[in-house]
Amino acid sequence: MEKTSFEHSLFKSVTLHLLPGIMAGICYFMLVPVVKSNGYPSIMALCLAGLLILIPFQLGVLIYEKNRKGKHSLKDVIPYTKPLKIWQYIVLSLLIILLSGLAFAAFGFTSDLMMPLFQWIPPGMFLDMGLNGEYEKSKLILTYGFILLIAVIVVPTIEELYFRGYLLPRMPSKLKGWSELTYSGLFALYHTWTPS
């Protein structure tokens, strides 16, 4: 298979997949003590890492590529722009929810198997949603408002543009039929703040 003009090398592809996650993971682990000492659950640190690292990095790469190539919009950098029909969104969404649930049920045991690898992480550093009753209601309201805005709307939208729109079409052709699996594995490893 001939290398396309926009295809990334394997090194560049791996780097662009993992670097924002590594940086966000470091930011998250540095911010957890700060947010906890101010009475917030650690999920607030993840939202802040998204705001400080993930959004600027991923959006920055997309804007850099747009400007470098002299393009007029991000649509010129992201080749997968053909919209689906409404019924396809509904069917695919339901299918993804079903398959994700089955995968979590089938592979849930792996979390317990993998946890010994992460014993070096202090227990208070793991992702805490704040539902254990130890946080003030006002702080939880602010936290969940922030989660809705940053972790549910903004970061996932930019991740879709960055990972599926920009990186996936540029996976190295030498991976042949392994591109999607490699991409999925790299996307999973990108989530350094949830090692289990």
VOPAGU-2260 file (C-alpha; in pm, 1 decimal, decimal comma):
REM VOPAGU-2260
SITE   aa  ch    i         X         Y         Z
SITE  MET   A    0       0,0       0,0       0,0
SITE  GLU   A    1     144,9     335,3    -100,7
SITE  LYS   A    2     186,9     603,5     164,9
SITE  THR   A    3     -67,0     884,7     122,7
SITE  SER   A    4      37,6    1248,7     128,8
SITE  PHE   A    5    -123,6    1304,9     468,6
SITE  GLU   A    6     -28,6     976,2     635,1
SITE  HIS   A    7     173,7     995,4     958,7
SITE  SER   A    8     478,3     784,1    1039,3
SITE  LEU   A    9     425,6     522,7    1310,3
SITE  PHE   A   10     634,4     729,4    1554,8
SITE  LYS   A   11     438,1    1048,2    1486,1
SITE  SER   A   12     108,2     863,8    1510,7
SITE  VAL   A   13     196,6     703,8    1845,5
SITE  THR   A   14     332,4    1035,4    1977,5
SITE  LEU   A   15      24,6    1235,6    1875,0
SITE  HIS   A   16    -203,5     972,5    2029,2
SITE  LEU   A   17     -22,5     940,2    2363,2
SITE  LEU   A   18     143,0    1276,7    2433,6
SITE  PRO   A   19    -173,9    1471,2    2522,6
SITE  GLY   A   20    -282,9    1189,8    2755,3
SITE  ILE   A   21      56,0    1170,9    2926,1
SITE  MET   A   22      57,7    1548,3    2978,4
SITE  ALA   A   23    -304,2    1547,7    3102,5
SITE  GLY   A   24    -230,0    1253,9    3333,6
SITE  ILE   A   25      65,5    1439,2    3488,1
SITE  CYS   A   26    -149,2    1750,6    3525,4
SITE  TYR   A   27    -431,6    1546,5    3681,9
SITE  PHE   A   28    -204,4    1377,9    3937,7
SITE  MET   A   29     -46,3    1714,7    4024,9
SITE  LEU   A   30    -385,3    1881,4    4069,7
SITE  VAL   A   31    -558,8    1610,1    4275,9
SITE  PRO   A   32    -405,5    1720,8    4609,0
SITE  VAL   A   33    -491,1    2083,7    4528,9
SITE  VAL   A   34    -857,0    2021,3    4445,2
SITE  LYS   A   35    -901,7    1779,2    4737,2
SITE  SER   A   36    -749,9    2030,2    4982,8
SITE  ASN   A   37   -1005,9    2281,7    4856,5
SITE  GLY   A   38   -1294,2    2042,6    4920,4
SITE  TYR   A   39   -1353,6    1908,1    4568,0
SITE  PRO   A   40   -1348,1    1547,9    4443,7
SITE  SER   A   41   -1061,5    1445,5    4215,7
SITE  ILE   A   42   -1288,1    1452,9    3907,8
SITE  MET   A   43   -1247,6    1831,8    3928,4
SITE  ALA   A   44    -872,9    1782,5    3871,1
SITE  LEU   A   45    -954,5    1584,5    3557,8
SITE  CYS   A   46   -1178,4    1863,8    3429,3
SITE  LEU   A   47    -901,2    2115,5    3495,5
SITE  ALA   A   48    -649,3    1892,5    3314,6
SITE  GLY   A   49    -888,8    1883,9    3020,2
SITE  LEU   A   50    -918,4    2261,8    3026,0
SITE  LEU   A   51    -545,5    2328,5    3072,0
SITE  ILE   A   52    -392,7    2048,5    2861,1
SITE  LEU   A   53    -626,8    1848,8    2637,5
SITE  ILE   A   54    -824,1    2133,3    2480,6
SITE  PRO   A   55    -521,1    2354,9    2402,4
SITE  PHE   A   56    -306,0    2063,4    2279,4
SITE  GLN   A   57    -560,3    1893,3    2055,0
SITE  LEU   A   58    -720,5    2209,9    1922,8
SITE  GLY   A   59    -372,3    2358,1    1884,3
SITE  VAL   A   60    -258,2    2068,7    1662,9
SITE  LEU   A   61    -569,8    2103,7    1446,2
SITE  ILE   A   62    -528,6    2481,6    1409,9
SITE  TYR   A   63    -155,4    2441,9    1343,6
SITE  GLU   A   64    -228,6    2192,4    1064,0
SITE  LYS   A   65    -494,8    2421,2     918,8
SITE  ASN   A   66    -257,9    2719,3     916,2
SITE  ARG   A   67      44,5    2518,0     799,0
SITE  LYS   A   68    -144,9    2394,0     496,6
SITE  GLY   A   69    -302,5    2734,2     427,6
SITE  LYS   A   70    -651,6    2591,8     468,2
SITE  HIS   A   71    -958,2    2803,8     536,3
SITE  SER   A   72   -1130,2    2586,2     796,4
SITE  LEU   A   73   -1080,8    2275,1    1008,9
SITE  LYS   A   74   -1299,9    2086,5     762,6
SITE  ASP   A   75   -1002,8    2105,2     524,1
SITE  VAL   A   76    -784,1    1919,2     779,1
SITE  ILE   A   77   -1045,0    1659,1     879,5
SITE  PRO   A   78   -1129,6    1429,3     586,7
SITE  TYR   A   79   -1419,3    1241,9     752,6
SITE  THR   A   80   -1698,2    1499,2     728,9
SITE  LYS   A   81   -1983,7    1319,1     555,3
SITE  PRO   A   82   -2281,2    1329,9     795,9
SITE  LEU   A   83   -2480,6    1021,0     881,5
SITE  LYS   A   84   -2854,0     992,5     840,3
SITE  ILE   A   85   -3058,5    1037,0    1160,5
SITE  TRP   A   86   -3154,6     667,6    1173,3
SITE  GLN   A   87   -2785,2     575,5    1146,8
SITE  TYR   A   88   -2701,5     795,5    1448,7
SITE  ILE   A   89   -2976,8     628,9    1650,1
SITE  VAL   A   90   -2889,9     271,8    1548,8
SITE  LEU   A   91   -2514,6     321,7    1589,2
SITE  SER   A   92   -2556,7     497,2    1926,4
SITE  LEU   A   93   -2771,4     214,8    2060,6
SITE  LEU   A   94   -2530,7     -43,4    1919,8
SITE  ILE   A   95   -2230,5     131,4    2079,4
SITE  ILE   A   96   -2408,3     148,0    2416,7
SITE  LEU   A   97   -2500,1    -220,9    2395,3
SITE  LEU   A   98   -2154,3    -335,4    2283,5
SITE  SER   A   99   -1981,4    -113,4    2542,7
SITE  GLY   A  100   -2197,3    -259,0    2818,2
SITE  LEU   A  101   -2119,7    -612,0    2702,3
SITE  ALA   A  102   -1747,4    -532,8    2680,8
SITE  PHE   A  103   -1742,7    -382,2    3030,6
SITE  ALA   A  104   -1926,8    -687,2    3164,8
SITE  ALA   A  105   -1704,5    -934,1    2978,9
SITE  PHE   A  106   -1372,4    -765,2    3058,1
SITE  GLY   A  107   -1450,2    -612,9    3398,5
SITE  PHE   A  108   -1233,2    -874,5    3567,8
SITE  THR   A  109    -925,1    -725,0    3400,4
SITE  SER   A  110    -937,6    -420,9    3631,4
SITE  ASP   A  111    -868,4    -644,7    3931,5
SITE  LEU   A  112    -591,6    -824,6    3741,7
SITE  MET   A  113    -427,6    -497,7    3636,6
SITE  MET   A  114    -450,3    -315,9    3972,0
SITE  PRO   A  115    -126,7    -467,7    4112,7
SITE  LEU   A  116      58,0    -285,2    3832,4
SITE  PHE   A  117     -67,0      46,5    3971,1
SITE  GLN   A  118      -1,2       1,4    4343,5
SITE  TRP   A  119     253,4     281,5    4322,6
SITE  ILE   A  120     -36,5     527,7    4282,6
SITE  PRO   A  121    -160,9     645,6    4625,0
SITE  PRO   A  122    -528,3     545,4    4681,3
SITE  GLY   A  123    -645,5     908,8    4710,0
SITE  MET   A  124    -524,0     979,1    4356,5
SITE  PHE   A  125    -771,3     753,1    4178,5
SITE  LEU   A  126   -1066,0     914,8    4007,0
SITE  ASP   A  127   -1329,2    1009,5    4266,7
SITE  MET   A  128   -1672,8    1125,2    4149,0
SITE  GLY   A  129   -1756,6    1274,6    4490,5
SITE  LEU   A  130   -2055,4    1053,9    4562,2
SITE  ASN   A  131   -1934,3     919,8    4897,7
SITE  GLY   A  132   -2098,5    1195,9    5106,6
SITE  GLU   A  133   -1780,0    1374,1    5216,1
SITE  TYR   A  134   -1817,8    1683,3    4995,2
SITE  GLU   A  135   -2031,1    1995,6    5039,5
SITE  LYS   A  136   -2337,9    2017,9    4821,2
SITE  SER   A  137   -2232,3    2356,0    4675,6
SITE  LYS   A  138   -1893,5    2214,3    4573,0
SITE  LEU   A  139   -2058,4    1911,9    4410,7
SITE  ILE   A  140   -2297,4    2136,8    4216,7
SITE  LEU   A  141   -2001,4    2338,2    4085,5
SITE  THR   A  142   -1807,8    2018,0    4012,7
SITE  TYR   A  143   -2091,5    1858,8    3818,6
SITE  GLY   A  144   -2159,1    2179,3    3626,0
SITE  PHE   A  145   -1793,1    2178,8    3529,3
SITE  ILE   A  146   -1809,2    1808,6    3438,6
SITE  LEU   A  147   -2108,2    1872,9    3212,3
SITE  LEU   A  148   -1938,1    2158,6    3031,8
SITE  ILE   A  149   -1578,8    2031,3    3010,2
SITE  ALA   A  150   -1584,1    1650,3    3042,9
SITE  VAL   A  151   -1915,8    1579,7    2869,4
SITE  ILE   A  152   -1938,6    1846,2    2597,5
SITE  VAL   A  153   -1614,8    2032,4    2513,6
SITE  VAL   A  154   -1336,7    1772,4    2559,9
SITE  PRO   A  155   -1523,4    1484,4    2387,1
SITE  THR   A  156   -1612,5    1709,3    2092,2
SITE  ILE   A  157   -1249,9    1813,5    2047,2
SITE  GLU   A  158   -1134,6    1453,3    2098,4
SITE  GLU   A  159   -1367,3    1340,3    1817,9
SITE  LEU   A  160   -1219,9    1602,2    1583,9
SITE  TYR   A  161    -863,7    1524,4    1690,3
SITE  PHE   A  162    -867,5    1144,3    1718,7
SITE  ARG   A  163   -1130,5    1027,1    1471,0
SITE  GLY   A  164   -1120,9    1323,8    1238,2
SITE  TYR   A  165    -748,4    1398,7    1227,0
SITE  LEU   A  166    -543,7    1101,2    1358,6
SITE  LEU   A  167    -747,0     799,4    1244,1
SITE  PRO   A  168    -733,6     882,6     870,6
SITE  ARG   A  169    -356,1     934,8     902,3
SITE  MET   A  170    -273,2     596,1    1057,4
SITE  PRO   A  171      30,0     440,9     883,9
SITE  SER   A  172     -65,0     220,6     588,9
SITE  LYS   A  173     203,9     -31,8     686,4
SITE  LEU   A  174     -29,8    -137,8     970,4
SITE  LYS   A  175    -260,6    -270,6     695,8
SITE  GLY   A  176    -562,5    -437,0     862,3
SITE  TRP   A  177    -435,4    -351,3    1212,0
SITE  SER   A  178    -490,4      26,3    1184,7
SITE  GLU   A  179    -824,9      35,2    1364,7
SITE  LEU   A  180    -711,9    -200,7    1640,7
SITE  THR   A  181    -387,6      -5,6    1688,0
SITE  TYR   A  182    -584,9     319,3    1691,8
SITE  SER   A  183    -825,8     179,5    1954,6
SITE  GLY   A  184    -537,2      59,2    2170,3
SITE  LEU   A  185    -360,2     394,3    2150,0
SITE  PHE   A  186    -684,0     575,5    2235,4
SITE  ALA   A  187    -726,5     351,4    2541,2
SITE  LEU   A  188    -365,4     411,5    2652,7
SITE  TYR   A  189    -417,2     786,7    2608,5
SITE  HIS   A  190    -641,2     782,1    2919,6
SITE  THR   A  191    -347,4     784,6    3163,0
SITE  TRP   A  192    -554,0     929,7    3448,2
SITE  THR   A  193    -756,8     604,8    3473,9
SITE  PRO   A  194    -484,1     339,0    3466,2
SITE  SER   A  195    -709,4      55,8    3580,0
